[in-house]
Each structure stands twice: as C-alpha cells, then as structure tokens.
C-alpha cells in the first residue's frame, strides 16, 4: 500500500506517522516540505503530482499537513488519516511565527465541503498545546473513526499511532 505522508509546519518527513506506517509495512512517500518557501497552491500542485506518479492509495497528514491532506481528500476521494490536523491554518500559523500571506489558504479551505467523512479517520490529542480547534475538526470530519486521546499532545509521538493505524488499515474500525 502506497501512503502519502504530509508532515506539519517545521516538521520532518520521518515523523511519528511515517514511522508508525513503516512499522506496519506500508510504503510511505514522505516529501520534505518547507512551508515558508512554497505557496499553498504550489504545494498542492506538487502533492497532486506525487498522488499521480506514486499511485497513492491513502493519504495521511499531521498538523498543517492535515490541511493539505484534507484538500487532497476532497479532490481525489482517497481514504485519508489525520493526526492533530490544523484545518484552520489562517488562524494558527500566525501564532506559530508564520510571516507569509495567509490569504491563499482560504480558498483551499473552501474545498473541504466536498470531503466525504466516510473516507476519513482522525486522531487528536486532548491536551494538544498547539491546535485548539479540534472541536471544529470533530464537527467537520467526525465519524466512528474520530478518536481523542485525552492525555495526547500535539506531537504524534504522544499518540498510539501504530495501534490506531493498524485498526484503520485492517478494517478494525469501520
């Protein structure tokens, strides 16, 4: 199974989601992304090309990577797994020191209404110290596969990703 892994802002391709998926035997394509030097539209185009070239079966996105995973899910209708997604980057990025233009994120956000919630799975930390809008995420993406880990933080390393992904990938969570 080919999985596109999209890391978060100031994150790395070898993040906790990537490691958990590799442990489960998945072929993970995890590009390095410098969010400060590429426009959201250019990044989406790059990710679309990866979907096509690598024959991606599933997408996972962590934090800001979750924003782009959501846009790709809306377009491609591929199953998508979110880890503490930042679906409102125009709100959160300025708090994290982002100095780029946040306006280009808004039209991308507008595509989220096309997401089929039956294609998504989401795990969030109940003690996330970075993203405080997981209630919005739950309302948008929530289904029986939405899980809140009460003592989980923003880092995917604080979440039981391997167990969660195993359940999703083997159909243990319907």
Residue, then its C-alpha position, 0 to 999 in steps of 0.5 A: x500500500x502506497x501512503x502519502x505522508x504530509x508532515x506539519x509546519x517545521x516538521x520532518x518527513x520521518x515523523x511519528x506517522x511515517x514511522x508508525x506506517x513503516x512499522x506496519x509495512x506500508x510504503x510511505x512517500x514522505x516529501x520534505x516540505x518547507x512551508x515558508x518557501x512554497x505557496x499553498x497552491x504550489x504545494x498542492x500542485x506538487x502533492x497532486x503530482x506525487x498522488x499521480x506518479x506514486x499511485x497513492x492509495x491513502x493519504x495521511x497528514x499531521x498538523x498543517x499537513x492535515x490541511x493539505x491532506x484534507x484538500x487532497x481528500x476532497x479532490x481525489x476521494x482517497x481514504x485519508x488519516x489525520x493526526x492533530x490536523x490544523x484545518x484552520x491554518x489562517x488562524x494558527x500559523x500566525x501564532x506559530x511565527x508564520x510571516x507569509x500571506x495567509x490569504x491563499x489558504x482560504x480558498x483551499x479551505x473552501x474545498x473541504x465541503x466536498x470531503x466525504x467523512x466516510x473516507x476519513x479517520x482522525x486522531x487528536x490529542x486532548x491536551x494538544x498545546x498547539x491546535x485548539x480547534x479540534x472541536x471544529x475538526x470533530x464537527x467537520x470530519x467526525x465519524x466512528x473513526x474520530x478518536x481523542x486521546x485525552x492525555x495526547x499532545x500535539x506531537x504524534x509521538x504522544x499518540x498510539x499511532x501504530x495501534x490506531x493505524x493498524x485498526x484503520x488499515x485492517x478494517x478494525x474500525x469501520 
